[in-house]
Amino acid sequence: MSTRPDQSATAEGVSIAGAPPPLAAKEVSVVYRTRGDFGRRTARHALNRTSIEVNYGELVALVGESGSGKSTLSKVLLDLASPSAGEVAYHGKALNTLTRTEMRAYRNEVQVVFQDPAASLNPRQRIWKCLASVLELRGVRSQLELNEEITKLLTGVGLNPAESFARRFPHELSGGQQQRVAIARALAMKPRIVIADEPLSALDVSVQAQVLDLMIDHQKRTNAGYLLVTHDLNVVRAVADRVVVMYLGSVVEMGDAEQIFERPQHPYTRALLSSRLSIDASKRRIRDRPILTGDVPSTTAIPSGCAYHPRCPIAVERCSIDAPEPRVTGDGSSVACHLAE
Ligand code: SF4
């Protein structure tokens, strides 16, 4: 059952009614302009007026097919990509208006775990140095303290004996061990928000559950907010408090995880979930659910009206003309569909 907090929180992680969420994207659009064939300029609409918030104590899952804008949204929230319109706010303040001290607090508080641990670790740095350089940013300076903290971090992510792992280079570790180091590095800053962008997809199936457990354990222990970007709906079902469904750069449905899985309202969400459930179709009541057909259109040629209309089995004439605005339905979910209840 969802445990989504109904309040936002202060920087100390204590809920205060009415406070702005610690991290939010507000109506964010990202357009990349490139030169196509014959030098023709094309615009790629990676995000289209997307809003999302992450609160302390909740695990939000961001789902959608490839090209839906999940990773771009993560980058915008991490200040690794700039919005063409809209803003990202940290405790209610737009990132580009933060003072130097506030920006430092944002960079400390919001940490990331990337998909490919090998690419995110410096191959020439021993694990000790990799973690020490992060701890030094937090003001940990003495050799003794650094050794203690690094031992604690490595032990905490299950890399024992810590001293042995601290001496190694990334290439001397397996993929699962590298991802544990990447998580340890993120946790070294004592983050209150963690953005995990497909953190399991580069790992062997045998270690995925262990790495996921590690993050869930941290989230529960510290009451941190997590944004988990993933295409694995079984993982989402198991761990998420709230689910945000994206299609072609827009949020099409967002709500409590249990409601989304039990009563999905947007046709795209229903089709996406049916692709997950079809593996045990004989046992489930899903035969009446639509199947996801066709390919995702290019972000350089987003269909008019509702972007999903060329694939939608229940589209009506209006769908190709008017873009549906997200609206809150009876169960509290937000759905962008003309025909949603
Ligand atoms: Fe389908 Fe129309 Fe709803 Fe879009 S607005 S999801 S095309 S019914």
Residues whose N, C-alpha, C, O or C-beta is under 5 A from the ligand:
A	BS01	SF4	P267 C306 Y308 H309 C312 I314 A315 V316 C319 P324 A336 C337 H338 L339
